[in-house]
């Protein structure tokens, strides 16, 4: 499923215009990006939780040369599915 599929689903369920549905979906995604950028936790009941966790520094290898490469510390977005999403068969 891509963003266009979500937009089309909103149009079919609500009957609003495609441009308004696209603006609504974009607004939701942008607000989620801003919240994660500030380190906030996003909890969507029945779906799951998005949060930002620190990523450790490490040492990796270049597969072509075999040379060691330092991996700098950073942040990664993590998703933990809710109970209802985990119980999908």
DSSP file (Angstrom, degrees, kcal/mol; ACC not computed):
  #  RESIDUE AA STRUCTURE BP1 BP2  ACC     N-H-->O    O-->H-N    N-H-->O    O-->H-N    TCO  KAPPA ALPHA  PHI   PSI    X-CA   Y-CA   Z-CA
    1    1 A X              0   0    0      0, 0.0     2,-0.2     0, 0.0     0, 0.0   0.000 360.0 360.0 360.0 133.9    0.0    0.0    0.0
    2    2 A X    >>  -     0   0    0      1,-0.0     4,-1.6     0, 0.0     3,-0.6  -0.634 360.0 -93.1-114.8 175.5    1.3    3.4   -0.9
    3    3 A X  H 3> S+     0   0    0      1,-0.3     4,-2.3    -2,-0.2     5,-0.2   0.864 123.7  57.6 -59.2 -37.2    0.2    6.9    0.0
    4    4 A X  H 3> S+     0   0    0      1,-0.2     4,-2.5     2,-0.2    -1,-0.3   0.863 103.3  53.8 -62.8 -35.4   -2.0    7.2   -3.1
    5    5 A X  H <> S+     0   0    0     -3,-0.6     4,-2.0     2,-0.2    -1,-0.2   0.889 108.5  49.4 -64.7 -38.9   -3.9    4.1   -1.9
    6    6 A X  H  X S+     0   0    0     -4,-1.6     4,-2.2     2,-0.2    -2,-0.2   0.920 111.1  49.5 -64.9 -43.5   -4.5    5.7    1.5
    7    7 A X  H  X S+     0   0    0     -4,-2.3     4,-2.3     1,-0.2    -2,-0.2   0.926 111.0  49.0 -61.7 -45.6   -5.8    8.9   -0.2
    8    8 A X  H  X S+     0   0    0     -4,-2.5     4,-2.3     1,-0.2    -1,-0.2   0.861 109.6  52.7 -63.6 -35.3   -8.1    6.9   -2.5
    9    9 A X  H  X S+     0   0    0     -4,-2.0     4,-2.2     2,-0.2    -1,-0.2   0.899 108.7  49.7 -66.5 -40.7   -9.5    5.0    0.5
   10   10 A X  H  X S+     0   0    0     -4,-2.2     4,-2.4     2,-0.2     5,-0.5   0.909 111.2  50.0 -63.4 -41.8  -10.2    8.3    2.3
   11   11 A X  H  X S+     0   0    0     -4,-2.3     4,-2.2     1,-0.2    -2,-0.2   0.926 113.0  45.5 -62.2 -45.1  -12.0    9.6   -0.8
   12   12 A X  H  < S+     0   0    0     -4,-2.3    -1,-0.2     1,-0.2    -2,-0.2   0.852 117.3  43.5 -70.5 -33.0  -14.1    6.4   -1.1
   13   13 A X  H  < S+     0   0    0     -4,-2.2    -2,-0.2    -5,-0.2    -1,-0.2   0.859 127.8  25.9 -79.3 -35.9  -15.0    6.3    2.6
   14   14 A X  H  < S-     0   0    0     -4,-2.4    -3,-0.2    -5,-0.2    -2,-0.2   0.738  90.2-133.2-103.5 -25.9  -15.8    9.9    3.2
   15   15 A X     <  +     0   0    0     -4,-2.2    -4,-0.1    -5,-0.5    -3,-0.1   0.561  57.1 138.1  82.8   7.2  -16.8   11.3   -0.2
   16   16 A X        -     0   0    0     -6,-0.4    -1,-0.3     1,-0.1    -2,-0.1  -0.346  62.8 -82.0 -79.4 169.2  -14.6   14.3    0.0
   17   17 A X     >  -     0   0    0      1,-0.1     4,-2.2    -3,-0.1     5,-0.2  -0.264  34.6-117.0 -70.2 158.7  -12.6   15.5   -3.0
   18   18 A X  H  > S+     0   0    0      1,-0.2     4,-2.5     2,-0.2     5,-0.2   0.866 114.1  53.6 -65.0 -36.6   -9.3   13.9   -3.8
   19   19 A X  H  > S+     0   0    0      2,-0.2     4,-2.0     1,-0.2    -1,-0.2   0.892 110.3  46.9 -67.3 -38.4   -7.4   17.2   -3.3
   20   20 A X  H  > S+     0   0    0      2,-0.2     4,-2.2     1,-0.2    -2,-0.2   0.891 112.6  49.8 -69.1 -38.4   -8.9   17.6    0.2
   21   21 A X  H  X S+     0   0    0     -4,-2.2     4,-2.5     2,-0.2    -2,-0.2   0.902 110.3  50.6 -65.0 -40.7   -8.1   14.0    1.0
   22   22 A X  H  X S+     0   0    0     -4,-2.5     4,-2.5     1,-0.2    -2,-0.2   0.905 110.5  49.3 -63.3 -41.5   -4.6   14.4   -0.2
   23   23 A X  H  X S+     0   0    0     -4,-2.0     4,-2.2     2,-0.2    -2,-0.2   0.891 111.4  49.9 -64.7 -39.1   -4.2   17.5    2.0
   24   24 A X  H  X S+     0   0    0     -4,-2.2     4,-2.1     2,-0.2    -2,-0.2   0.929 112.5  45.7 -66.0 -45.4   -5.6   15.7    5.0
   25   25 A X  H  X S+     0   0    0     -4,-2.5     4,-2.4     1,-0.2    -2,-0.2   0.915 113.4  50.1 -65.0 -42.7   -3.2   12.7    4.6
   26   26 A X  H  X S+     0   0    0     -4,-2.5     4,-2.7     1,-0.2    -1,-0.2   0.900 109.4  52.1 -61.0 -41.4   -0.2   15.0    4.0
   27   27 A X  H  X S+     0   0    0     -4,-2.2     4,-2.4     2,-0.2    -1,-0.2   0.906 109.6  49.0 -62.7 -42.6   -1.1   17.0    7.2
   28   28 A X  H  X S+     0   0    0     -4,-2.1     4,-2.0     2,-0.2    -2,-0.2   0.942 113.8  45.6 -62.5 -47.4   -1.3   13.8    9.3
   29   29 A X  H  X S+     0   0    0     -4,-2.4     4,-2.3     1,-0.2    -2,-0.2   0.896 112.9  50.0 -65.3 -40.0    2.1   12.6    8.0
   30   30 A X  H  X S+     0   0    0     -4,-2.7     4,-2.5     2,-0.2    -1,-0.2   0.903 110.2  49.8 -65.0 -41.1    3.7   16.0    8.4
   31   31 A X  H  X S+     0   0    0     -4,-2.4     4,-2.1     1,-0.2    -1,-0.2   0.870 110.9  50.5 -67.1 -34.1    2.5   16.3   12.0
   32   32 A X  H  X S+     0   0    0     -4,-2.0     4,-2.3     2,-0.2    -2,-0.2   0.911 110.1  49.9 -66.8 -41.9    3.8   12.8   12.7
   33   33 A X  H  X S+     0   0    0     -4,-2.3     4,-2.3     1,-0.2    -2,-0.2   0.918 111.4  48.7 -61.4 -44.1    7.2   13.7   11.3
   34   34 A X  H  X S+     0   0    0     -4,-2.5     4,-1.5     2,-0.2    -1,-0.2   0.906 111.0  50.1 -63.4 -41.7    7.4   16.9   13.4
   35   35 A X  H  <>S+     0   0    0     -4,-2.1     5,-2.6     1,-0.2     4,-0.3   0.917 113.1  45.6 -64.0 -43.4    6.4   15.0   16.6
   36   36 A X  H ><5S+     0   0    0     -4,-2.3     3,-1.1     1,-0.2    -1,-0.2   0.859 108.2  57.6 -68.3 -34.6    9.1   12.3   16.0
   37   37 A X  H 3<5S+     0   0    0     -4,-2.3    -1,-0.2     1,-0.3    -2,-0.2   0.829 107.5  47.7 -65.2 -31.1   11.7   15.0   15.1
   38   38 A X  T 3<5S-     0   0    0     -4,-1.5    -1,-0.3    -3,-0.2    -2,-0.2   0.457 122.9-107.2 -88.1  -0.4   11.1   16.6   18.5
   39   39 A X  T < 5 +     0   0    0     -3,-1.1    -3,-0.2    -4,-0.3    13,-0.2   0.578  68.3 149.0  89.3   9.8   11.4   13.2   20.2
   40   40 A X      < -     0   0    0     -5,-2.6     2,-0.4    -6,-0.2    -1,-0.2  -0.361  46.3-120.3 -75.6 158.7    7.7   12.8   21.1
   41   41 A X        -     0   0    0     10,-0.1     2,-0.6    -2,-0.1    10,-0.2  -0.825  18.4-150.8 -98.9 136.4    6.0    9.5   21.2
   42   42 A X  E     -A   50   0A   0      8,-2.8     8,-2.9    -2,-0.4     2,-0.6  -0.944  13.4-174.0-111.5 118.6    3.0    8.8   18.9
   43   43 A X  E     -A   49   0A   0     -2,-0.6     2,-0.7     6,-0.2     6,-0.2  -0.952   7.6-175.0-116.7 118.0    0.4    6.4   20.2
   44   44 A X  E >>  -A   48   0A   0      4,-2.9     3,-2.6    -2,-0.6     4,-2.2  -0.916  29.8-128.5-111.7 103.2   -2.4    5.3   18.0
   45   45 A X  T 34 S+     0   0    0     -2,-0.7    -2,-0.0     1,-0.3     4,-0.0  -0.215  91.7  13.0 -55.7 132.9   -4.8    3.1   20.0
   46   46 A X  T 34 S+     0   0    0      1,-0.1    -1,-0.3    35,-0.0    39,-0.1   0.336 129.1  57.1  82.8  -7.4   -5.5   -0.2   18.3
   47   47 A X  T <4 S-     0   0    0     -3,-2.6    35,-2.7     1,-0.3     2,-0.3   0.723 102.6 -96.0-117.2 -60.5   -2.6    0.3   15.8
   48   48 A X  E  <  -AB  44  81A   0     -4,-2.2    -4,-2.9    33,-0.3     2,-0.4  -0.981  29.2 -78.1 163.4-172.0    0.7    0.8   17.6
   49   49 A X  E     -AB  43  80A   0     31,-2.4    31,-2.5    -2,-0.3     2,-0.4  -0.979  24.7-161.4-126.9 131.0    3.3    3.2   19.0
   50   50 A X  E     +AB  42  79A   0     -8,-2.9    -8,-2.8    -2,-0.4     2,-0.3  -0.926  23.5 159.2-105.6 134.2    6.0    5.1   17.1
   51   51 A X  E     - B   0  78A   0     27,-2.2    27,-3.2    -2,-0.4     2,-0.5  -0.978  37.6-117.3-148.9 165.1    8.9    6.4   19.1
   52   52 A X  E     - B   0  77A   0     -2,-0.3     2,-0.4    25,-0.2    25,-0.2  -0.893  31.0-176.3-106.5 128.1   12.5    7.6   18.6
   53   53 A X  E     - B   0  76A   0     23,-2.7    23,-2.7    -2,-0.5     2,-0.1  -0.920  30.2-106.1-122.1 148.7   15.3    5.6   20.2
   54   54 A X  E     - B   0  75A   0     -2,-0.4     2,-0.5    21,-0.2    21,-0.3  -0.460  30.2-139.8 -70.7 145.4   19.0    6.3   20.2
   55   55 A X  E     - B   0  74A   0     19,-3.6    19,-1.4    -2,-0.1    -1,-0.0  -0.909  19.8-120.5-108.1 133.8   21.2    4.1   18.1
   56   56 A X        -     0   0    0     -2,-0.5     2,-0.2    17,-0.2    -1,-0.0  -0.254  24.3-109.1 -70.3 155.9   24.5    2.9   19.4
   57   57 A X        +     0   0    0     16,-0.1     2,-0.3    13,-0.0    15,-0.2  -0.548  50.8 163.6 -76.4 151.7   27.8    3.6   17.7
   58   58 A X  E     -C   71   0B   0     13,-2.1    13,-3.3    -2,-0.2     2,-0.5  -0.916  38.3-104.5-157.2-178.9   29.4    0.6   16.2
   59   59 A X  E     +C   70   0B   0     -2,-0.3    11,-0.2    11,-0.2     2,-0.2  -0.986  35.7 176.7-122.6 126.9   31.9   -0.9   13.8
   60   60 A X  E     -C   69   0B   0      9,-3.3     9,-3.0    -2,-0.5     2,-0.4  -0.634  22.3-121.9-117.7 178.2   30.8   -2.3   10.4
   61   61 A X  E     -C   68   0B   0      7,-0.2     2,-0.6    -2,-0.2     7,-0.2  -0.970  16.1-124.3-126.7 141.0   32.7   -3.7    7.4
   62   62 A X     >  -     0   0    0      5,-2.7     4,-2.9    -2,-0.4     5,-0.2  -0.732  22.9-147.1 -76.7 120.1   32.8   -2.6    3.8
   63   63 A X  T  4 S+     0   0    0     -2,-0.6    -1,-0.2     1,-0.2     0, 0.0   0.786  92.5  47.9 -65.4 -25.8   31.7   -5.8    2.0
   64   64 A X  T  4 S+     0   0    0      1,-0.1    -1,-0.2     3,-0.1    -2,-0.0   0.929 128.3  19.2 -78.5 -46.7   33.9   -5.1   -1.0
   65   65 A X  T  4 S-     0   0    0      2,-0.1    -2,-0.2     0, 0.0     3,-0.1   0.694  90.2-131.8-100.0 -20.9   37.2   -4.2    0.7
   66   66 A X     <  +     0   0    0     -4,-2.9    -3,-0.1     1,-0.3     2,-0.1   0.494  55.6 147.7  80.3   2.9   36.7   -5.7    4.1
   67   67 A X        -     0   0    0     -5,-0.2    -5,-2.7     1,-0.1    -1,-0.3  -0.441  52.7-110.6 -72.9 144.5   37.8   -2.5    5.7
   68   68 A X  E     -C   61   0B   0     -7,-0.2     2,-0.4    -2,-0.1    -7,-0.2  -0.521  32.2-163.7 -75.4 142.2   36.3   -1.5    9.1
   69   69 A X  E     -C   60   0B   0     -9,-3.0    -9,-3.3    -2,-0.2     2,-0.4  -0.994  17.3-128.0-129.4 131.2   34.0    1.5    9.0
   70   70 A X  E     -C   59   0B   0     -2,-0.4     2,-0.6   -11,-0.2   -11,-0.2  -0.642  17.3-150.4 -78.3 132.5   32.8    3.4   12.1
   71   71 A X  E     -C   58   0B   0    -13,-3.3   -13,-2.1    -2,-0.4     3,-0.1  -0.920  18.4-135.4-103.6 115.9   29.1    3.8   12.4
   72   72 A X        -     0   0    0     -2,-0.6     2,-0.1   -15,-0.2   -13,-0.0  -0.277  24.3 -99.3 -70.8 155.3   28.2    7.0   14.2
   73   73 A X        +     0   0    0    -16,-0.1     2,-0.2     1,-0.1   -17,-0.2  -0.380  57.8 146.1 -68.0 153.5   25.5    7.1   16.9
   74   74 A X  E     -B   55   0A   0    -19,-1.4   -19,-3.6    -3,-0.1     2,-0.4  -0.799  44.2 -82.3-160.4-158.7   22.2    8.4   15.8
   75   75 A X  E     -B   54   0A   0    -21,-0.3     2,-0.4    -2,-0.2   -21,-0.2  -0.959  31.4-166.1-127.9 146.3   18.5    8.1   16.2
   76   76 A X  E     -B   53   0A   0    -23,-2.7   -23,-2.7    -2,-0.4     2,-0.4  -0.992  21.3-124.9-134.1 141.5   16.1    5.6   14.8
   77   77 A X  E     -B   52   0A   0     -2,-0.4     2,-0.3   -25,-0.2   -25,-0.2  -0.717  30.5-165.6 -84.6 131.0   12.3    5.5   14.6
   78   78 A X  E     -B   51   0A   0    -27,-3.2   -27,-2.2    -2,-0.4     2,-0.4  -0.894   7.9-155.7-118.4 148.2   10.8    2.3   16.1
   79   79 A X  E     -B   50   0A   0     -2,-0.3     2,-0.5   -29,-0.2   -29,-0.2  -0.990   5.2-170.6-125.7 130.0    7.3    0.9   15.7
   80   80 A X  E     -B   49   0A   0    -31,-2.5   -31,-2.4    -2,-0.4   -33,-0.1  -0.970  24.8-132.6-118.3 114.2    5.7   -1.4   18.2
   81   81 A X  E     -B   48   0A   0     -2,-0.5   -33,-0.3   -33,-0.2   -34,-0.1  -0.312  20.0-118.8 -67.8 149.2    2.4   -2.8   16.9
   82   82 A X     >  -     0   0    0    -35,-2.7     4,-2.1   -38,-0.1     3,-0.2  -0.250  31.7 -97.3 -78.2 171.9   -0.7   -2.8   19.2
   83   83 A X  H  > S+     0   0    0      1,-0.2     4,-1.4     2,-0.2    -1,-0.1   0.884 123.0  51.9 -59.6 -41.5   -2.5   -5.9   20.4
   84   84 A X  H  4 S+     0   0    0      1,-0.2    -1,-0.2     2,-0.2   -37,-0.1   0.866 111.4  46.9 -66.6 -34.9   -5.2   -5.7   17.7
   85   85 A X  H >4 S+     0   0    0      1,-0.2     3,-1.0    -3,-0.2    -1,-0.2   0.838 110.0  53.4 -74.9 -33.5   -2.6   -5.4   14.9
   86   86 A X  H 3< S+     0   0    0     -4,-2.1    -1,-0.2     1,-0.2    -2,-0.2   0.786 100.9  61.2 -70.3 -27.1   -0.6   -8.3   16.3
   87   87 A X  T 3< S+     0   0    0     -4,-1.4     2,-0.3    -5,-0.2    -1,-0.2   0.307  73.2 123.8 -86.6  10.7   -3.6  -10.6   16.3
   88   88 A X    <         0   0    0     -3,-1.0    -3,-0.0     1,-0.1    -4,-0.0  -0.561 360.0 360.0 -72.2 130.3   -4.1  -10.3   12.5
   89   89 A X              0   0    0     -2,-0.3    -1,-0.1     0, 0.0    -3,-0.0   0.427 360.0 360.0 -95.3 360.0   -4.1  -13.8   11.0
